[in-house]
Amino acid sequence: MSVRSQLCEACGIKDLTFCSSLQGTEHDRLRQMLTHVQFDSHSTIFHEAEDADYVFNVTSGSVKLYKLLGDGRRQITGFLFPGDFLGLALNTTYSYTAEAIEPVTACRFPREKLEKLFDEFPRLEKRMLGMAVDELAAAQDQMLLLGRKTAKEKVASFLLMLARRQEHRGEESDTIQVPMSRSDIADYLGLTIETVSRTLTQLRKEATITLRDNRHIEAVGIDMLEDLAEGL
């Protein structure tokens, strides 16, 4: 068995990955074109406006996506975790910059070769479409987050999102893993760092969460976060 095959067989998130819909020879064909890649913390996976030659499936670690505004400010548009797909582009260039928050591993696929497989493997194209729909839904959720919610509702919604993503990966959600910085959270929620920190402190004082450290937050009750996120 090749090293590439061994890495695929040892993948701990098989059910969440892009290739999970394939079987037998279909999976073998896809495996032949992928490359397993690694990125250090804070390294750039690709830049906005670069040629979109590759797409990626995150297998470990976390990634932030952002766009630079005309005045130099940064708007973080999303965070990706194991199982998420990265680099989908309608045009020939990437529409955002992707940066590793922590050490990241991913499966990298040449976009041109991958698109040629769609005619042969309709299930692969269907899987890609499903991931594109998920990405659109996440963008719509963020629009609501930025436009209609208070600071407390935004922070509660963000923590709830992280908890649900952990559950999706089969992990416990009582202790919420927060790999991104307070600055990243602020840029994602459209708040200042001070407001994010002040809101987390307020949630702690209200016994909604326990701040174990900067990277781990214990939710006293997910239902309490759900109520806060909905403004109840």
C-alpha positions as CSV (number, residue, x, y, z in Angstrom):
1,M,0.0,0.0,0.0
2,S,1.4,3.4,-1.0
3,V,2.0,6.2,1.6
4,R,-0.9,8.1,0.0
5,S,-3.2,5.2,0.5
6,Q,-2.0,4.7,4.1
7,L,-2.8,8.3,4.9
8,C,-6.3,8.0,3.4
9,E,-7.0,4.8,5.3
10,A,-5.8,6.4,8.6
11,C,-8.0,9.5,8.1
12,G,-10.0,10.0,11.2
13,I,-12.8,12.0,9.5
14,K,-13.6,9.8,6.5
15,D,-17.3,10.3,6.9
16,L,-16.9,14.1,6.7
17,T,-14.6,14.4,3.8
18,F,-15.2,15.3,0.2
19,C,-14.4,11.8,-1.0
20,S,-16.8,10.1,1.4
21,S,-19.5,9.6,-1.3
22,L,-17.1,7.5,-3.4
23,Q,-16.4,3.8,-3.3
24,G,-13.9,1.3,-4.8
25,T,-12.3,2.4,-8.0
26,E,-14.0,5.8,-7.8
27,H,-12.2,6.5,-4.6
28,D,-8.9,5.1,-6.1
29,R,-9.2,7.5,-9.0
30,L,-9.6,10.5,-6.8
31,R,-6.8,9.3,-4.5
32,Q,-4.4,9.2,-7.4
33,M,-4.7,13.0,-8.0
34,L,-4.6,14.3,-4.4
35,T,-1.6,15.4,-2.4
36,H,-1.5,15.5,1.4
37,V,-0.2,19.0,2.4
38,Q,0.7,20.6,5.7
39,F,0.7,24.3,6.7
40,D,2.2,25.9,9.8
41,S,0.3,28.2,12.1
42,H,-0.3,31.6,10.6
43,S,0.9,30.5,7.1
44,T,-1.1,31.4,4.0
45,I,-2.8,28.6,2.1
46,F,-3.7,30.9,-0.8
47,H,-4.2,34.6,-1.4
48,E,-7.2,36.5,-2.7
49,A,-7.1,37.0,-6.5
50,E,-4.5,34.2,-7.0
51,D,-5.3,31.7,-9.7
52,A,-7.7,29.1,-8.2
53,D,-5.6,26.1,-9.4
54,Y,-6.4,23.9,-6.3
55,V,-9.2,23.0,-3.9
56,F,-8.6,21.6,-0.5
57,N,-10.3,19.4,2.1
58,V,-9.2,20.2,5.6
59,T,-8.4,17.1,7.6
60,S,-7.0,18.7,10.8
61,G,-6.6,22.1,12.3
62,S,-8.5,25.3,11.6
63,V,-8.5,27.9,8.9
64,K,-9.7,31.5,8.7
65,L,-11.0,33.1,5.5
66,Y,-10.8,36.9,5.0
67,K,-11.0,39.7,2.5
68,L,-9.1,43.0,2.7
69,L,-11.3,46.1,2.3
70,G,-10.2,49.1,0.2
71,D,-9.1,51.0,3.3
72,G,-6.9,48.1,4.5
73,R,-9.2,46.8,7.1
74,R,-9.8,43.0,7.3
75,Q,-13.1,41.2,7.3
76,I,-13.0,37.6,8.3
77,T,-15.8,35.8,6.4
78,G,-15.5,32.4,7.9
79,F,-13.7,29.7,9.8
80,L,-13.1,26.1,8.6
81,F,-12.5,22.9,10.5
82,P,-11.8,19.2,9.7
83,G,-14.1,18.0,7.0
84,D,-14.6,21.4,5.4
85,F,-13.9,22.1,1.8
86,L,-11.7,25.1,0.8
87,G,-11.0,26.9,-2.4
88,L,-14.3,26.7,-4.3
89,A,-14.3,29.4,-6.9
90,L,-16.8,30.4,-9.6
91,N,-14.2,32.3,-11.5
92,T,-10.5,31.5,-12.2
93,T,-9.2,33.2,-9.1
94,Y,-9.8,32.8,-5.3
95,S,-12.3,35.3,-3.9
96,Y,-10.7,35.4,-0.4
97,T,-7.4,34.7,1.4
98,A,-7.1,31.5,3.5
99,E,-4.7,31.4,6.5
100,A,-4.0,28.5,8.9
101,I,-4.9,29.5,12.5
102,E,-3.0,26.5,13.9
103,P,-1.1,23.7,12.2
104,V,-3.3,22.4,9.4
105,T,-3.3,19.3,7.2
106,A,-5.4,19.0,4.1
107,C,-5.9,17.0,0.9
108,R,-5.2,19.1,-2.1
109,F,-6.8,18.4,-5.5
110,P,-5.9,20.0,-8.8
111,R,-9.1,21.9,-9.8
112,E,-8.9,21.1,-13.5
113,K,-8.4,17.4,-13.1
114,L,-11.1,17.3,-10.5
115,E,-13.7,18.9,-12.7
116,K,-12.9,16.3,-15.4
117,L,-14.0,13.6,-13.0
118,F,-17.5,15.1,-12.6
119,D,-18.7,13.6,-15.8
120,E,-17.5,10.1,-14.8
121,F,-18.6,10.3,-11.1
122,P,-22.0,12.2,-10.7
123,R,-21.9,11.5,-7.0
124,L,-18.7,13.5,-6.8
125,E,-20.3,16.5,-8.4
126,K,-23.3,16.2,-6.2
127,R,-21.0,16.2,-3.1
128,M,-19.3,19.3,-4.4
129,L,-22.6,21.0,-5.0
130,G,-23.7,20.1,-1.4
131,M,-20.5,21.7,0.0
132,A,-21.1,24.9,-2.1
133,V,-24.7,25.1,-0.7
134,D,-23.3,24.8,2.8
135,E,-20.8,27.6,2.1
136,L,-23.7,29.8,0.9
137,A,-25.8,29.0,3.9
138,A,-22.8,29.9,6.2
139,A,-22.5,33.3,4.4
140,Q,-26.2,34.0,4.8
141,D,-25.9,33.2,8.5
142,Q,-23.0,35.7,8.9
143,M,-25.0,38.4,7.1
144,L,-27.7,38.0,9.8
145,L,-25.1,37.9,12.5
146,L,-23.5,41.2,11.4
147,G,-26.7,43.0,10.5
148,R,-29.4,42.3,13.1
149,K,-27.9,41.0,16.4
150,T,-26.5,42.7,19.5
151,A,-23.0,42.1,20.7
152,K,-24.2,39.5,23.3
153,E,-26.3,37.7,20.6
154,K,-23.3,37.7,18.2
155,V,-20.9,36.2,20.7
156,A,-23.5,33.7,21.9
157,S,-24.2,32.7,18.2
158,F,-20.5,32.4,17.6
159,L,-19.9,30.1,20.6
160,L,-23.0,28.0,19.6
161,M,-21.6,27.7,16.1
162,L,-18.3,26.3,17.4
163,A,-20.1,23.9,19.7
164,R,-22.3,22.6,16.9
165,R,-19.3,22.1,14.6
166,Q,-17.7,20.0,17.4
167,E,-20.8,17.9,17.6
168,H,-20.8,17.5,13.9
169,R,-17.2,16.1,14.1
170,G,-18.3,13.7,16.9
171,E,-16.7,15.6,19.7
172,E,-18.1,16.7,23.0
173,S,-19.4,20.2,23.0
174,D,-19.5,21.1,26.7
175,T,-16.0,22.5,26.4
176,I,-15.9,24.7,23.3
177,Q,-12.5,24.8,21.6
178,V,-11.6,28.4,20.4
179,P,-8.4,28.2,18.3
180,M,-8.8,31.7,16.9
181,S,-7.7,34.9,18.7
182,R,-10.0,37.5,20.2
183,S,-8.9,39.8,17.3
184,D,-10.1,37.1,14.8
185,I,-13.4,36.8,16.6
186,A,-13.9,40.6,16.6
187,D,-13.2,40.8,12.8
188,Y,-15.6,38.0,12.1
189,L,-18.4,39.5,14.3
190,G,-17.9,43.1,13.3
191,L,-17.0,44.1,16.8
192,T,-14.0,45.5,18.6
193,I,-11.6,43.3,20.6
194,E,-12.7,45.2,23.7
195,T,-16.3,44.4,23.1
196,V,-15.7,40.7,22.5
197,S,-13.7,40.5,25.8
198,R,-16.2,42.5,27.7
199,T,-19.1,40.4,26.4
200,L,-17.3,37.1,27.3
201,T,-16.7,38.5,30.8
202,Q,-20.4,39.4,31.1
203,L,-21.4,35.9,30.0
204,R,-19.1,34.5,32.7
205,K,-20.5,36.7,35.4
206,E,-24.0,35.6,34.4
207,A,-22.9,32.0,34.8
208,T,-23.6,31.2,31.1
209,I,-20.0,30.2,30.4
210,T,-16.8,29.4,32.3
211,L,-13.5,30.8,30.8
212,R,-11.1,28.0,31.4
213,D,-8.4,29.8,29.3
214,N,-8.2,31.8,26.0
215,R,-8.6,28.6,23.9
216,H,-11.3,26.7,25.9
217,I,-14.7,27.9,27.0
218,E,-17.0,25.7,29.0
219,A,-20.7,26.2,28.3
220,V,-22.8,25.9,31.4
221,G,-25.7,25.0,29.1
222,I,-26.0,24.9,25.4
223,D,-29.7,25.8,25.7
224,M,-28.7,29.0,27.5
225,L,-26.5,29.9,24.5
226,E,-29.3,29.1,22.1
227,D,-31.7,31.4,24.0
228,L,-29.2,34.2,24.0
229,A,-28.4,33.8,20.3
230,E,-32.1,34.2,19.6
231,G,-32.4,37.3,21.8
232,L,-34.6,35.5,24.4
